[in-house]
Amino acid sequence: MTLKTILLFGAPGSGKGTQGKILGSIPQFYHCSCGDVFRSLRLDSELGRVFAEYSSRGQLVPDGPTIDLWRQFIAACQQAGRYDPATDLLVLDGIPRNPNQARLLSDTLDVRAVLHLTCSVFDKLVERLQRRALRENRLDDANLDVIRHRFEAYELETRPVLDYYGKSLLHVVDATQNPVGVLHDILKVLVSL
């Protein structure tokens, strides 16, 4: 069975997690943030050490461990009854992170829409990330050099995912709006699906 999915997509700080959490609170929507899945890892586990090593440098975790962890997490959510692929729309943020991951997940995900949250003001994104670092104790969001490296990785490795899924699935949402305005635009797209 393929999983009915929408992708929340955008640069670090564009609001994917905020919007995903809101959508995940609506019945028959299940939000999965790959970053949250990684951050929940125990640092004394093998995968936890791999994640800490890469994230501390602002780099993406290699595809194999990322996909394996994600599949294990989704299976555990199904077994626990938190996610039912027969009735729930999966809202993903943070995965797939590159075209290879999209290919690796092509037999699993039935992507219905890619919601691209755009923000052209770099300083606004940095401000959001640094505010989140304080609020959520996310050290990877506090260092300006790590933030710059994350943006470079996004442009080089992640942005090409938009081309992989193509224009027919792409919906651009202005992420410079307040969260309610962004949600309004997202819901307009989802209603049309």
Secondary structure as GFF3:
##gff-version 3
##sequence-region A 1 193
A	DSSP	beta_strand	3	10	.	.	.	ID=ss1
A	DSSP	alpha_helix	16	24	.	.	.	ID=ss2
A	DSSP	beta_strand	29	33	.	.	.	ID=ss3
A	DSSP	alpha_helix	34	39	.	.	.	ID=ss4
A	DSSP	alpha_helix	46	55	.	.	.	ID=ss5
A	DSSP	alpha_helix	63	79	.	.	.	ID=ss6
A	DSSP	beta_strand	89	93	.	.	.	ID=ss7
A	DSSP	alpha_helix	99	104	.	.	.	ID=ss8
A	DSSP	beta_strand	109	118	.	.	.	ID=ss9
A	DSSP	alpha_helix	122	136	.	.	.	ID=ss10
A	DSSP	three_ten_helix	139	141	.	.	.	ID=ss11
A	DSSP	alpha_helix	144	153	.	.	.	ID=ss12
A	DSSP	pi_helix	154	158	.	.	.	ID=ss13
A	DSSP	alpha_helix	161	165	.	.	.	ID=ss14
A	DSSP	three_ten_helix	167	169	.	.	.	ID=ss15
A	DSSP	beta_strand	170	174	.	.	.	ID=ss16
A	DSSP	alpha_helix	179	192	.	.	.	ID=ss17
###
